[in-house]
Amino acid sequence: MNKKRKISLQIRKILSSVVLIPTIGLFTLACKNKEFLNQKKDNFFDNNVVKKINDNFEEYQRKYFMNSYWLHRETLKYLDKVEQPFPSEFYFKSNLSENEQRIRNENQQKFDNYFKTNKATNYTLKTKEEFENLDSNILKPIFKNYLSKFFPNQNIEQIFDQYNLYYFVKESEIYSFGLSKTDLGWWWFDSLKFNKLYFIEPPQRPIVHTMVPYTGAQINIVAFKKSENIEFFESSNIDTIMKLI
């Protein structure tokens, strides 16, 4: 190898080491910056989204007609109360009669058929006709309960003349013996001043291998007057929404 080539190789080695050092530094800085941003996002979520819902739960129920339901897959019975244990019929299965087991099998089939074609998403219910077209096994009983609870003195036409209903539906597995508020997600109402509404779905819970989960679906509903022209954001993904609020 001639002298010039040796010098050229030495220069390349020196340059590569010079470039490598700041590259590693930038990578480390980028990682730390990502950690900082993630922590900042988590802090904002905990101190604003979660805290506001917890602190103002009853007020939001009154003001925005906010209610959440959890529908059990095998019985098609629903709950709308949190921090309470599941009823015994959700987990006692050993003493079912043949007819009771047949009914449960049919319920599971109705549930599965609905969610084969209806994935987790946000919906807006605007008319009586849309209400009548709701799935009679999964959604309609819940919405009938919701309307009777929050609009007891109005008929369907009167309600939809004034209000739109905004709702989120998703299959849900619960690895505990009852519902908590964190199982059902969070509404973000601060954006209403911009005529926008967000719903943040709950994160996937860790699987508990020693426990068979309770399988069902969550349905979260609020209502606003049509005159408010509220736009329901199409995504309920936490990372997407946290970039916007």
C-alpha positions as CSV (number, residue, x, y, z in Angstrom):
1,M,0.0,0.0,0.0
2,N,1.5,3.3,-1.0
3,K,2.0,6.2,1.4
4,K,-0.8,8.4,0.0
5,R,-3.4,5.5,0.4
6,K,-2.3,4.9,4.0
7,I,-2.8,8.6,4.8
8,S,-6.2,8.6,3.1
9,L,-7.4,5.6,5.2
10,Q,-6.2,7.2,8.4
11,I,-8.1,10.4,7.6
12,R,-11.3,8.4,7.0
13,K,-11.0,6.7,10.3
14,I,-10.5,10.0,12.1
15,L,-13.5,11.5,10.3
16,S,-15.8,8.5,11.0
17,S,-15.0,8.7,14.7
18,V,-15.7,12.4,14.7
19,V,-19.0,11.9,13.1
20,L,-19.9,9.0,15.3
21,I,-19.6,10.9,18.6
22,P,-22.1,13.6,17.8
23,T,-24.4,11.0,16.2
24,I,-24.5,9.0,19.5
25,G,-25.1,12.3,21.4
26,L,-28.0,13.2,19.2
27,F,-29.5,9.8,19.5
28,T,-29.3,10.0,23.3
29,L,-30.7,13.5,23.3
30,A,-33.6,12.3,21.0
31,C,-34.4,9.4,23.4
32,K,-34.4,11.7,26.4
33,N,-36.5,14.2,24.6
34,K,-39.0,11.4,23.7
35,E,-39.1,10.3,27.4
36,F,-39.7,13.9,28.5
37,L,-42.5,14.4,26.0
38,N,-44.1,11.1,27.0
39,Q,-43.9,12.0,30.7
40,K,-45.4,15.4,29.8
41,K,-48.2,13.8,27.9
42,D,-48.9,11.4,30.8
43,N,-48.9,14.2,33.3
44,F,-51.3,16.3,31.2
45,F,-53.6,13.3,30.8
46,D,-53.6,12.4,34.5
47,N,-53.9,16.0,35.8
48,N,-56.4,17.3,33.2
49,V,-58.4,14.6,31.4
50,V,-58.7,12.0,34.2
51,K,-58.9,14.6,37.0
52,K,-61.6,16.7,35.4
53,I,-63.8,13.7,34.7
54,N,-63.4,12.5,38.3
55,D,-63.8,15.9,39.9
56,N,-66.8,16.9,37.8
57,F,-68.5,13.5,37.1
58,E,-72.0,14.4,38.5
59,E,-71.9,17.9,36.9
60,Y,-71.0,16.4,33.5
61,Q,-73.8,13.9,33.8
62,R,-76.3,16.7,34.3
63,K,-74.8,19.2,31.9
64,Y,-74.0,16.9,29.0
65,F,-76.3,14.0,29.7
66,M,-73.2,11.8,30.1
67,N,-73.7,8.1,30.8
68,S,-71.7,4.9,30.2
69,Y,-72.9,1.4,29.9
70,W,-71.3,-2.0,29.9
71,L,-73.1,-4.8,28.1
72,H,-72.4,-8.5,29.1
73,R,-71.9,-10.7,26.1
74,E,-73.6,-13.9,27.4
75,T,-76.7,-12.3,29.0
76,L,-77.0,-9.1,26.9
77,K,-77.8,-7.3,30.2
78,Y,-76.1,-4.0,30.9
79,L,-74.8,-2.0,33.8
80,D,-74.5,1.8,34.1
81,K,-73.0,2.0,37.5
82,V,-69.3,1.8,38.3
83,E,-67.3,0.8,41.4
84,Q,-69.8,-2.0,42.1
85,P,-69.3,-5.8,41.7
86,F,-70.8,-7.6,38.7
87,P,-74.1,-9.4,39.4
88,S,-73.8,-13.1,40.1
89,E,-75.5,-14.1,36.8
90,F,-72.4,-12.8,35.0
91,Y,-70.2,-15.5,36.4
92,F,-72.3,-18.3,37.8
93,K,-72.7,-20.8,34.9
94,S,-72.4,-24.3,36.3
95,N,-76.1,-24.6,37.3
96,L,-77.7,-23.4,34.1
97,S,-80.6,-25.4,32.7
98,E,-80.4,-26.5,29.1
99,N,-82.8,-23.7,28.1
100,E,-80.8,-21.1,29.9
101,Q,-77.6,-22.3,28.2
102,R,-79.3,-22.2,24.8
103,I,-80.4,-18.6,25.4
104,R,-76.9,-17.6,26.4
105,N,-75.5,-19.2,23.3
106,E,-78.0,-17.3,21.2
107,N,-77.0,-14.1,23.0
108,Q,-73.4,-14.6,22.3
109,Q,-74.1,-15.2,18.6
110,K,-76.1,-12.0,18.4
111,F,-73.3,-10.1,20.1
112,D,-70.6,-11.6,17.8
113,N,-72.7,-11.0,14.7
114,Y,-73.0,-7.3,15.6
115,F,-69.3,-6.7,16.2
116,K,-68.2,-8.6,13.1
117,T,-69.5,-5.7,11.1
118,N,-69.3,-2.9,13.7
119,K,-65.8,-2.1,14.9
120,A,-64.9,0.4,17.6
121,T,-65.8,3.8,16.4
122,N,-67.5,7.1,17.2
123,Y,-71.1,7.7,16.1
124,T,-73.6,10.6,16.0
125,L,-77.3,9.8,16.2
126,K,-79.3,12.6,14.7
127,T,-82.8,11.4,13.8
128,K,-85.7,9.2,14.9
129,E,-85.1,7.1,11.8
130,E,-81.5,6.4,12.8
131,F,-82.7,5.5,16.3
132,E,-85.2,3.0,14.9
133,N,-82.4,1.4,12.9
134,L,-80.2,0.7,15.9
135,D,-79.5,-2.9,16.5
136,S,-82.4,-4.2,18.5
137,N,-80.3,-6.7,20.4
138,I,-77.2,-4.7,21.3
139,L,-77.9,-0.9,21.2
140,K,-81.6,-0.1,21.2
141,P,-82.3,-1.4,24.7
142,I,-79.5,0.7,26.0
143,F,-80.6,3.9,24.2
144,K,-84.2,3.4,25.4
145,N,-82.8,3.3,28.9
146,Y,-80.7,6.4,28.3
147,L,-83.5,8.4,26.8
148,S,-85.9,7.5,29.6
149,K,-83.3,8.4,32.2
150,F,-82.3,11.8,30.8
151,F,-85.4,12.9,28.8
152,P,-88.3,11.3,30.7
153,N,-91.0,13.8,29.6
154,Q,-90.2,13.9,25.9
155,N,-91.0,11.5,23.1
156,I,-88.5,10.4,20.5
157,E,-89.5,13.1,18.0
158,Q,-89.2,15.9,20.5
159,I,-85.8,14.7,21.6
160,F,-84.3,14.4,18.1
161,D,-85.9,17.7,17.1
162,Q,-83.6,19.4,19.6
163,Y,-80.6,17.0,20.3
164,N,-77.9,14.9,18.7
165,L,-76.6,11.9,20.6
166,Y,-72.9,11.2,20.4
167,Y,-71.7,7.7,21.3
168,F,-68.7,5.4,21.3
169,V,-69.1,1.6,21.1
170,K,-66.3,-1.0,21.6
171,E,-65.9,-4.6,22.6
172,S,-64.4,-4.8,26.1
173,E,-62.8,-7.4,28.4
174,I,-62.7,-6.7,32.1
175,Y,-60.1,-8.6,34.3
176,S,-61.7,-7.7,37.6
177,F,-65.0,-8.4,39.5
178,G,-66.6,-5.1,38.7
179,L,-66.4,-1.9,36.6
180,S,-64.3,1.1,37.4
181,K,-64.4,4.5,35.8
182,T,-61.1,3.8,34.1
183,D,-62.6,0.8,32.3
184,L,-64.9,3.0,30.3
185,G,-62.7,5.8,28.9
186,W,-62.9,9.5,29.1
187,W,-64.7,12.4,27.4
188,W,-62.8,15.7,26.8
189,F,-65.2,18.6,27.1
190,D,-62.8,21.5,27.1
191,S,-62.8,21.5,23.3
192,L,-66.5,22.3,23.2
193,K,-65.6,26.0,23.1
194,F,-64.3,25.2,19.6
195,N,-67.4,23.1,18.8
196,K,-65.4,19.9,18.9
197,L,-65.9,16.7,21.0
198,Y,-63.3,14.0,21.8
199,F,-63.7,10.6,23.4
200,I,-60.6,8.8,24.6
201,E,-61.0,5.0,24.7
202,P,-59.4,3.1,27.6
203,P,-56.0,1.4,27.1
204,Q,-55.9,-2.3,26.7
205,R,-55.7,-3.8,30.1
206,P,-52.9,-6.3,31.0
207,I,-54.1,-9.9,30.6
208,V,-54.5,-11.8,33.8
209,H,-53.6,-15.4,32.9
210,T,-55.2,-16.8,36.0
211,M,-58.5,-15.2,35.3
212,V,-61.2,-15.6,32.6
213,P,-62.2,-12.1,31.6
214,Y,-65.7,-10.8,31.6
215,T,-66.5,-10.2,27.9
216,G,-68.8,-7.5,26.7
217,A,-69.0,-4.0,25.2
218,Q,-68.9,-0.5,26.4
219,I,-71.3,2.2,25.2
220,N,-70.6,5.8,26.1
221,I,-73.2,8.4,25.4
222,V,-73.6,12.2,25.6
223,A,-76.1,14.6,24.1
224,F,-75.9,18.2,22.8
225,K,-78.4,20.6,21.2
226,K,-78.3,20.6,17.4
227,S,-77.9,24.3,17.5
228,E,-74.4,23.9,19.1
229,N,-73.1,22.2,15.9
230,I,-70.8,19.9,17.8
231,E,-68.3,17.9,15.7
232,F,-67.4,14.5,17.0
233,F,-63.7,13.7,16.2
234,E,-63.5,10.4,14.3
235,S,-60.6,8.9,16.3
236,S,-60.7,7.8,20.0
237,N,-57.0,6.9,20.1
238,I,-55.2,8.5,23.0
239,D,-52.0,9.3,21.2
240,T,-53.9,10.9,18.3
241,I,-56.1,13.0,20.6
242,M,-53.3,14.1,22.9
243,K,-51.6,15.8,20.0
244,L,-54.8,17.9,19.4
245,I,-55.8,19.0,22.9
